[in-house]
């Protein structure tokens, strides 16, 4: 089945827009590209200015859209389309956040194509959002530094300008979202940047060449994006000052290094006319032994007074389902004299299957708290940790929730079901994607973090490193989920490719899930017949399904993203295929008497264990690092 990501319906609709502003009319026609029924719409829509917010009135021949700016006009169209059959319907809405939008992570292998970014912009505009950030660590072109983003699918200056113009047409501010301290490990793969490194993925602060490098970032963004807001990053530099900086300067408190660096970076902001934002965690980590969320944290007055007043602090929190946790963190942030923004998440960073129920639940609690505590800005982040396996379009209900909460405060399932249906998106099917991870022993789907679909996919069944966390009955569960995903695909329209891809994943998992258990038990019990079947026909079937999955995955990837980065998936999927070949070889050699024993199947199988970021729900866990799943690989890479 073929699905079109973008359908140009501009000249096919019978809907007539009466508005004098040609650019605004173009914006409305762009929005119609996301409306499956656009070609059948008829009638006349008159757009009239209003003082603030938006108004909508449905008449027998069309309707009247009242708008105060471009984003309110785009949302007014969406509200009208939702109620177009209700003659006499009237509504008025005003936003509770000055800025609401999304942030797409395009630094973890997958770099969205220009057309995919435009699609996300249209969906955002339909919901009345007025901001979009592309999280670019090194994935933008800086001609002065040719190795910056080299071979990573970076955006060219022309692409950034094209996206900026397009977003501006829709009333969306394309805000630069960069890193000016840490999370820059990709550049340190190149010897050209060796002298710029403190340790890990952190820049060597205090060095003139480093500030020249950072200024080039500002210059590049200033030349290509019209926004005067900028997110500086500055987060998760946990080892700041502990590497080359320590050797050159001696020991200095992390918070002091951070504030010195921040002062210089904000001076660059002033030079280029930027109103800066930064993730707020470093102020808390420096006081809490590296931890961000510690109840009762008191920010010292000297720290509060040292933060530049023009800096907006972005409190980020993605996973907590209880509102009380967000309330506590907002109270702590209130100690600062700075504006506070909030960034939640859509939970698409746990592998191929997004935690759609948890993401929705956390969003409801987080935004309720953000409204109560007066956050000025709210962003839905789409992080893509450890390789960007998940589709950018597989958790859109969370994105829609941000728009609905901002404009009418209604994050209910019924409201989201109706608003998403306008764009041809099935809320219930999308929400249910997380159920792929609902293995038989799980009890807290939607409340806890566990990603068995990811670690079952990449675990080596011969070693069974994670077998203790793969409950019996998992194979049958994945088989049923694969069938259900195909049913979802049939009614998903242009988004059907996502469900087909997930169905292909489930096909693999249905055969692979309990293979490790079965190999171990057959070997330990001396059941040579079963061992022969598993090492022969079963693994042959699995390898064929894995090859099919890779092909579907590649098509899904190229539909959304640039081709750079899929080589990581080639390595990971190819590595699994190689492990299966070795398993077959070892089993065959053993059964033929050419090998006395299979050492991997002799070893005791222990639980992976808990603590740190490894959490449990039933027999399942959260484990999101490929190299930790796939084998005894040692790596200091973060997030790639």
Secondary structure, DSSP 8 states (H G I E B T S, - for coil): ----S----TTT-EEEEE-S-HHHHHHHHHHGGG-TTGGG-EEEEEEEE-SSSEEEEEETTEEEEEESSHHHHHHHHHHHHHHTTSTT-EEEE--SSSEEEEEEE--SS--B-HHHHHHHHHHHHHTT--EEEEE-SS-B--TT-TTTTTTTT-B-HHHHHHHHHHHHHTT-EEEEE--SSS--TTGGGSGGGGGGBSSTT-B-TT-HHHHHHHHHHHHHHHHH---SEEE------TTTTSSHHHHHH----HHHHHHHHHHHHHHHHHHTT-EEEEESHHHHHTTTTT-S--TT----HHHHHHS-TT-EEEEE--S---HHHHHHHHHHHTTSSS-EEEEEE----SSSS--HHHHHHHHHHHHHHHHHTT-SEEEEEE--GGG--S-TTS-HHHHHHHHHHHHH----HHHHHHHHHHTT--HHHHHGGGGGG--TT---BTTB---HHHHHHHS-TTTTTTGGGS-TTHHHHHHHHHHHHHHHHHT-GGGHHHHHHHHHHHHHHHHHTTHHHHHHHHHHHT-HHHHHHIIIIIHHHHHHHHHHHHHHHHHHHHHHB-STTHHHHHHHHHHHHHHHHHHHHHHHHHHTTS-S--HHHHS-------BTTB-EETTEE----HHHHHSS--------
